[in-house]
Amino acid sequence: MKHTIISGVHQSNAFDRKGFSTPRFYTIYVFILLMSALSNAKAQATFSYEDFKSLVLKNHPTVKQANLYLADADAEIMQARGAFDPKLSSDFDRKAFKGDDYYNRWHNALKIPTWTGVDFKVGYDQSSGKKLLAEESSRLIVAGLSVPIGQGLVIDARRNTLKQANLAKNIAEAERQKLINKTILYAAKSYWEWWFSHQQLQFVREGYDLANQRFIATRERSRVGEQATIDSVEAKITLQDREVALEQAQVDLQNTRLALSNYLWDDKENPLELPENAFPPASAVIKVDETTLQGLISQAKSRHPEIQKYDLKIQQLGIEEKFRREMLKPTLNANFNFIADSFSSNPAYSYENSFSTNNHKLGFEFVMPLFLRKERGKLQQIRIKQLSTGFELNLARREIMNDVYAAYNEVKNYERQLRIQQDAAKNQELLTKAEQRKFEIGESTLFLINSRESKLIDMRIKVESLKSKYEKALANLAYTAGLPDLL
């Protein structure tokens, strides 16, 4: 089943001519809005660029794929936060030999990591048997903490991972925006190529209709002897030439319509097809000036996705460098735990068996590599990456700024060309009308009339071509500045 997004009726150009020698250059467009009873929505004959872009941003698979970048980054953050999850552990160990119950040891603990690097611990130990160690108690409750005094006090692996994961989400957002901008750029080019193909077809069809009417009139006048037979041959050649151009213009429109349909999808991921009766509205040329350029430059310097990526990578490397410098410190951990008997057979409170400074376990752990070659080598690698990424950032800034200026120059160039071409087309129209008046009084030929008319059609098509190129240049200007559209 084919899916369509818009429907409408477009009537062909009509040329009202009063005899062969009185040409009038105008086109009548009639647009009829149809009511769709099934969808209860008003179908539109016109399909504007804003409507098209809205559909692309909403439903295109590449845009949806880009949105997954953030979901993936959130999953990465969740994994990093897992390092701070409280952990409950339990361990049971038993030994029996030759009928003797040597020992039964049951250890339970709840560890709670914190952002500061301090880990809290609550535990319960239960032991029984004939061969217990002298320091073992039957039942103990333990509550304490572990504090990194050396390595890990400022930053540790889990804090490093989480901080970088948070920055990675911002990188994912920049990647997402970059992919969306690229999709919008290609979609805009497809739209304006379709727009031009439609405009081109209108002018080519107009020229074909004029040539057809002129051929019919010339043939009739040749048949009655009012005009030379060779004139009808010339009129036929012109008609055939324009018929070929009309066929090509129709194929161009069909192909650009297909290319445009690549970007049309519904919210259920079904492809849509642009109907043949859909047509674009007239283009309103948006002019840009130095103020717009400076705004784009400012945007590109601070918010261009590529520059944002490099800035964030440098921030990530800064966190990694801080972590690697921390790894140069010796490991020195202090562990302190309060201990107390649990479930004592004597329910009365006993200071000796409760949490107090007299009932505790204290320990220290110290580790220091003698040469630190591994740690120093890793730190050196990170600093090299920082320098390399800084060079890439400077180069990217330079290239992006030049790309923005080049894209702006292209826009202004098309703007000037369009203005000149529009004036030239108006002058050519005056020349064609003057040639027609000369022909009416016998001072011109059919060849000159056809030549002037063909030139006028070509110049009008070139005007529309420049409008299309101008719009594509605007889309490219926005893309080079890191935007899906101009400010």
C-alpha positions, -999 to +999 in steps of 0.1 A: +000+000+000+013+034-009+014+061+017+009+097+009+012+128+030-006+154+010-031+155-019-043+182-042-053+191-077-031+211-100-046+224-133-023+228-163-014+262-177-039+277-201-030+302-228-057+325-241-047+336-275-066+358-299-053+345-331-018+334-339-003+368-339-014+380-304+006+361-278+000+367-241+024+354-215+006+344-183-002+312-164-034+303-145-030+282-114-061+267-097-055+249-063-084+229-048-083+218-012-099+183-008-116+171+024-106+137+036-136+121+054-116+091+066-088+111+083-110+142+092-081+163+080-077+189+053-054+178+026-030+204+012-021+209-024+011+228-015+040+212+004+062+238+020+098+234+031+088+240+067+063+212+066+088+189+050+115+197+075+091+191+104+083+157+091+120+149+087+128+159+122+099+140+136+100+107+117+131+102+097+150+070+107+184+088+109+170+114+132+155+086+154+189+069+153+206+101+164+182+103+194+195+069+205+229+084+212+215+100+243+198+068+254+231+050+250+249+077+270+223+075+298+230+037+299+267+045+302+261+068+331+240+042+348+268+017+345+292+043+360+269+050+389+268+012+396+302+016+412+285+035+440+258+009+446+257-006+481+268-042+481+254-070+503+277-100+507+275-133+526+300-161+530+297-194+548+326-218+555+325-251+573+349-279+581+343-313+597+369-341+600+367-375+616+334-367+632+346-335+648+330-302+639+360-281+634+343-247+626+314-230+610+320-195+599+293-172+585+303-137+574+277-111+563+285-075+552+269-044+537+293-020+521+282+015+511+305+035+488+303+073+489+313+100+465+341+112+489+359+079+486+350+068+521+334+034+523+310+025+551+306-011+563+281-029+585+286-066+592+275-096+612+298-126+619+287-159+635+312-187+643+310-220+660+330-253+663+358-269+683+387-254+663+379-217+662+408-193+665+414-177+698+404-142+686+371-154+671+338-147+689+306-166+684+286-136+673+299-102+664+283-070+649+308-048+630+303-012+619+330+009+605+346+027+576+375+027+552+392+060+544+418+066+516+444+088+530+468+087+501+458+075+466+421+079+460+415+108+484+410+134+457+397+112+429+395+075+423+386+052+394+348+052+401+346+090+404+368+093+373+345+070+353+313+087+364+326+122+356+337+111+321+304+094+315+286+126+323+308+144+298+302+116+273+265+124+274+273+159+262+295+145+235+266+122+225+244+153+223+269+170+200+271+138+178+233+137+177+230+173+166+258+169+140+239+139+125+206+157+125+222+188+109+237+166+082+204+149+075+186+183+073+212+195+049+208+166+025+170+168+029+170+205+021+190+199-011+165+172-022+136+195-015+150+224-035+160+202-063+124+190-064+112+226-062+133+236-092+122+206-112+086+216-106+092+252-116+112+241-147+084+218-158+059+247-157+081+269-180+089+241-203+052+231-206+043+267-212+069+269-240+056+236-255+020+249-255+030+281-272+050+261-298+021+237-303-004+266-309+020+283-332+025+251-352-012+245-356-017+281-367+012+280-391+001+247-406-034+260-412-021+292-428+003+271-450-026+249-460-046+278-473-015+294-489-012+324-466+022+313-454+052+294-468+052+256-462+087+257-449+074+279-420+053+250-408+083+227-410+103+252-388+073+254-364+072+216-362+109+214-355+105+239-326+076+219-313+095+187-314+125+202-297+103+215-269+085+182-267+119+165-260+126+191-233+092+186-218+098+148-216+131+154-199+116+179-175+089+154-165+115+127-159+135+151-138+105+159-117+097+123-112+132+115-101+135+145-077+101+135-063+115+100-056+146+114-040+125+137-018+103+107-008+134+091+008+130+116+036+093+111+042+082+087+069+052+084+092+054+080+130+051+042+126+083+040+105+064+034+073+077+051+042+056+078+026+054+088-010+050+123-023+019+123-045+021+136-081-004+164-074+017+179-046+036+211-056+058+235-037+049+271-029+067+301-044+101+307-029+105+338-008+142+346-010+156+353+025+185+377+024+214+375+048+237+403+058+268+409+079+247+409+111+235+374+103+271+363+094+284+376+128+257+357+146+266+325+127+303+330+135+295+335+172+273+304+171+300+283+153+327+293+179+306+284+209+281+258+199+292+240+167+289+203+174+324+195+162+340+222+184+318+211+213+331+175+209+367+186+210+361+209+241+344+180+259+371+156+250+397+180+264+376+182+296+376+144+297+413+142+293+417+168+321+398+145+344+418+116+333+450+135+339+439+144+374+432+107+380+465+096+367+484+121+388+464+108+418+477+073+409+513+085+415+505+088+452+511+057+475+481+037+485+474+044+522+440+033+535+428+035+571+402+010+583+383+014+616+355-008+628+335-009+660+326-044+672+301-057+697+286-090+708+252-097+694+223-116+707+239-120+741+222-144+765+222-116+791+196-091+780+210-064+803+231-037+788+269-043+790+294-016+782+321-042+777+301-059+749+287-028+732+301-004+706+328+017+723+363+028+719+374-003+738+358-026+712+372-019+678+395-030+650+420-007+634+441-013+604+463+004+578+472-006+543+502+008+525+513+001+489+540+021+470+555+010+436+592+018+437+596+032+401+560+041+392+569+034+355+534+023+347+517+053+363+542+078+348+538+063+314+501+065+315+502+101+326+526+109+298+502+093+273+473+114+286+493+146+283+502+137+247+465+132+239+457+165+255+482+182+232+470+163+201+433+171+208+442+208+214+458+208+179+427+192+164+405+218+181+425+247+168+424+232+133+387+225+135+380+261+146+400+275+117+384+252+092+349+259+105+353+296+104+366+295+069+338+272+059+313+297+073+329+326+054+330+305+022+294+295+025+284+331+032+303+342+001+285+316-020+251+328-007+259+364-015+272+354-049+240+336-058+221+366-044+239+389-069+235+365-097+198+361-091+192+398-091+211+402-124+193+372-139+159+385-129+166+418-146+179+400-177+148+379-179+126+410-177+146+426-205+144+394-226+106+394-221+105+430-234+126+419-264+104+390-271+072+411-271+089+437-294+099+409-317+063+397-317+050+431-327+076+433-355+064+399-367+028+411-368+037+439-392+059+417-413+093+429-402+104+397-384+105+360-390+092+329-373+128+318-366+134+350-347+102+347-327+110+311-317+146+321-308+135+350-286+109+329-270+132+299-263+158+323-249+131+338-226+121+304-214+157+294-207+163+326-188+132+321-167+143+286-159+178+299-150+161+323-125+144+294-108+176+274-109+194+303-091+166+305-065+171+267-059+208+271-056+204+301-033+182+281-010+206+252-010+235+276-003+215+289+027+211+254+040+248+248+036+256+280+054+235+269+084+252+235+084+287+250+083+277+270+114+265+239+132+228+247+129+199+228+113+186+261+100+195+298+099+191+320+130 
